[in-house]
C-alpha cells in the first residue's frame, strides 16, 4: 500500500536536506518520490557506477563499505549525485534487512532547485562533509560511529590569519630589492639584504604555521555526539564534545559580515547546563538544522530505550529473571583498566605537548615557557660548549689542535664532562617539568608532581565536591602566550591550582563540563533507581492482585445444616 502524502511530508520535515522548503514545496517533493523495496542482502548502490538518485530510508537498515557503518530510518545516501554531474558512487550500499526507500532522481532535483535554490547549499554542506571525512581518520571515533557533518572554520579566518605574513613578506621583498639596488653605490647596505631575507623566510614560516593551525581545527557531528577538535601541532590538542542525547537547544549567532559571507557561531546548550560553542562555522544555519535533526532522532531513540528498560525491569520482576543491560547499536563498552598516570607521556609525539587525552583522562602540563625558565641556563651552557667545538672545527682562524690535540687530553676530558653535566642538568629539568601534571578524569581532578628521582606528591578532589572554578592570566607574558592559573575551590574551603597551564579558559571549561557530566550521571542513576522502585511496586501490585483474585474465586467453606445455630423463640 503506497505511503500517504501527509506521512511523507512529516518524514521529509525531519531531514535537514529539505530545510528551506515551504509547505507547498514539501507536498510537491513528497508526491514526486518513488517507492522502492529491497530484500535483505540486495545491493542498492554499487561502488564505481554512475549515480543519479537520492535514496531516503523509510524503513529497514543498510550498510556501506565506506565508512563501514549502518544506516537506518531517516538516513539517506546518493546525495552527491544530486549536485555533481556524472558522479561515481564511492561506496556499495547493501540492505541488511528488508528496506523501503523513497527515491528522488537527479532530473527531479534539478527541477526542484528552480523553486528552492537554497537546497543546493543544504546538499553541498553534506557532500563537503563526506568528502572531508573520507580523507581524515579520527582515532577516537567508536566502532560504527558515523560522521554526518565535518567542517573547518570559515575560509575568511584563514585569510585573516595570512594577512600578517603576507604584509611582512611584501615588506621583506621590497627591502631585499631596495638594498640590492642601493648596495651598488653603498656596499655597507648589503647587510640589510640578509636582514630582509630572514624577514622573508620568517613570513613564509609564519604563513605555513597559520595555515596548518587553521586546518587542524574541526567541527564534527556524528550519530552520537557534537565535537570540536582544536590542535596545535606538537603542543596542544583539545577535544570538547557533547552527547546528542544531552543537547537541549542550538542557537546561531552571527554579525553583519557573517550574514554576508554565511558564517557564524553555533551555541549548543545541554541539559546539564554546559555550553559548547563552535566558532565561525561555515553555513551555520544548515549545520544547526543537521544537529537538530540528529538530536531529535537521538531523543526518540533514548525514549524507546527507556521504554524498553521499563519493560525489561517489569518482565524481570514478574518472571524472576535477570535484567539485561541496554544494548546500544554499534557501541562496545569495554572495562577500564587502571593506568599509570605517566604511562602515556613517554613517546615522541608527547615530548612537548601541553594537553592530551588517554581514554577518559585529560592531562595538562605547564606552559612551554615554564620549561624554558627551568632549562635556559643548562641549555645556554650546552650551546656555548657546542659552539666552542664548532668554532674549533670550522673556523679558519682557529687551530684545531689548539684545544683538541692529543697533548690536551685533560682539556678534552673537562669539555666532555661539562657537556655531559649540562645535558644531564637539562634532561633533569625537562623530566621535572614533564612530570608536573594536572589531570581531569570522569570522577576527580588531580594535581600530581613526580620528581625525577621518583618521589610523588598528589592532591585529589572529587568533581562533585567543586564549589567554584576561575582562572587568571596576569602580566604581559601570560596574556601574550595565553597561559595562566586555574583556581578550583572545593568543599571545606580548600583550593587547588592548575598552575601556568596553556589556554586556562579551555581548562576551566573542561573541568566544568566533566563536573556537570558527573552530576548528570548521578541524576540518571537516581532516575534508574526510581524506575526500579516503580517496577517493584507494579510487581507487588500484580502478584497481590492475582492473590486476591484467587481468594475471591476460591469456594467458601460450608457449615453442615445440623450444626447451624438455631434461633431461639422466646
Secondary structure, DSSP 8 states (H G I E B T S, - for coil): ----HHHHHHHHHT-GGGTT--HHHHHHHHHH-EEEEE-TT-EEE-TTSB--EEEEEEES-EEESSS--EE-TT-EE-THHHHSTT-B-SS-EEESS-EEEEEEEHHHHHHHHHH-TTHHHHHHHHHHHHHHHHH---TT--TT--EEEEE-B-HHHHHHHHHHHHHHHHHHHHHHHHHHHHTTT-GGGHHHHHHHHHHHHHHHHHHHHHHHHHHT-EEEEESSEEEEEEEETTTEEEEEEEEGGGEEEEEEE--HHHHHHTEEEEEEEETTS-EEEEEEEETHHHHHHHHHHHHHHHHHHHHHHHHHHHHHHHHHHHH---------TT----------TTGGG-SGGGSS-SEEEETTEEEEEB-HHHHHHHHHHHHHHHHHHHHHHHHHHH-TTS-HHHHSSGGGHHHHHHHHHHHHHHHHHHHHHHHHHHTEEEEE-SSEEEEEEE-TTS-EEEEEEEGGGEEEEEEE--SHHHHHHTEEEEEEEEGGG-EEEEEEEESHHHHHHHHHHHHHHHHHHHHHHHHHHHHHHHHHHHHHHHHHHHHHHHHHHS------GGGS------
